[in-house]
Every structure is written in C-alpha cells, then in structure tokens.
Amino acid sequence: MKSFTKQYLMIHEMNENSDVGNHNCTFDDGLLSQYTYGRNIDNEKIYFICPSFIDNGVNDIGQKCMNIEHIKKLMDLGIEIGAHSYYHTKLWKLPDLKHRIYHIKKDTDLMLKWFDVNLGLKPEKFCFPYNFDLDGLYKAALVPYGFKEYFGNERIDIDKNYATNLGNNP
Ligand SMILES: [Zn+2]
C-alpha cells in the first residue's frame, strides 16, 4: 500500500544553497546543476531524464544539461534514473487528441530506444513533461510499456514553496 506521507519535491535548477530538507527528491530534465549539487544528497531521489535535452546539452529554456557520462556516474552511485519523454513536447499545442496520442507513442518508442542504447537501462518510472498528463490519457497510452510508477503535479514544487529564486520558469 502506498503511504500518504511519501511526498516528493519537484526540483529543477539547483545551486550550493538549495535546501531539500529530508524530503524525497525528483530532479526533472537532467540539468547539470542537479548532478553537481544533488547527487550526494542522502535522501531518496530519482533523476528524470529527457534524452533530447541530453543530446542538445541544454533544455528547452537553455539550462545546461548533463551528458551521458554524468548519468552513468549517477547509475554507478546506485541512483534511480527515470524517464521524462524524449522531446518534452508541449502536447497541448498539438491540434487534437489523435495527434497527441500518435506523438506519445512515437516519443516513447524513441525514448526507450535511447535509454537502451546509451544506458542499457529500461526505466521503471515516468514523469510527465510539464506535469501535463492529458487527464489520464498519457498514462493510459503508456500502459503497454510497463512503467511501474508515474509522477506529475502531485509533487511539491520546490521553486514555489521554498523561494529558492534560481531563475527557473514559474
Ligand atoms: Zn521537464
């Protein structure tokens, strides 16, 4: 049974002053600062990686990202790596439901291939890009892929709640 007290922080850019308390941590996008300031934090933590950001070296708002070697180092440290879509697409901008579902399947196939080829890993946890889950349809579309747990806007946004003022998008 899932515990009601098990809440996760949603974390983006970090610095040496980032304070996560004793909360469970989820790190979105694969940002380099999360590698630098997050990997030695002793809390339960998951890094949600978005392959296109890793390949580009930056995310969609220009924040510096890890490379594949950084992610492998995290794996060596026993840290869980989860998936966060391949393209991090703003699905609400696609014209209709048909296009959205089509995109999700293409995106997920590409993402899992990238994880397999580059990390030799099949991720078990998935985090919706922008926490946008299409009212449950995204999750339904992912059923055939066998993810075990999903993450979205049930998480506590550290930027909003802890006012870390790191220059992230609101
Ligand atoms: Zn993201």
Residues whose N, C-alpha, C, O or C-beta is under 5 A from the ligand:
A	BS01	ZN	D28 D29 P129 Y130
